[in-house]
């Protein structure tokens, strides 16, 4: 993988975030390069999901700098934090996809409309172009026959695959997954993880918060272990899972 600065899709520098008096992120530094799969692991309450929410504009940081696809989302200069203007933020949002643990599909839209709605109304694609993109993605997800169904008629695994298709529809530079299988039983989890593995083979840039350790070991290029709002340890995925260096990482992985 190239060391070129241009290859960095996500750069988070000295990120701090508190909720009232609770410091959830305490000086996080993270870079993700094009084509890289980064898994973020750690105990509940360690700051993993908050980190993702800050990267995807769902939460505002208190301090630090975030750059996505070369555009600066926020920066802190001389102790003062400032966010980009609304136009730039909209451009930044178009550069990433986000898959939630609870699917977040529109229940009153069909599968097809869940995928095409933003393509037509936000990205200004024609209806025909949006439907072509949608159909290709549903074929890829093994769900083409479900195009006219509503989310309530799908299994959890099928809904999550629709969510992934929706995230891919805008051809993003990076996709964030926030515990994409935590709401699924083991059988449905397998199907969703297979889809993500296939995306990894295609060199899709991904950041995945997960509790699936064997999946993280086998699919990610790098694992980041977070606890207490800091990155305790990070390294090549297989090495970190099989031979962690920090005592806290060893204790966490002993539970799996």
Buried (B, 14 or more C-beta within 10 A) or exposed (E): EEEEEEBBBBBBBBBBBBEEEEBBBBBBBBBBBBBBBBBBBBBEEBBBBBBBBBBBBBBEBBBBBBBBBEEBBBBBEEEEBEBBEEEEBEBBBBBBBBBBBEBEBEEEBBBBBBBBBBBBEEBEBEEEBBBEBBBBBBEBBEBBEBBEBBBEEBEBBBBBBBBBBBBBBBEBBBBBBBBBBEBBEEEBBEBBBEBBEEBBEEEBBBBBBBBBBEBBBBBBBBBBBBBBBBBBBBBEBBEBBEEBEEEBBEEBBEEE
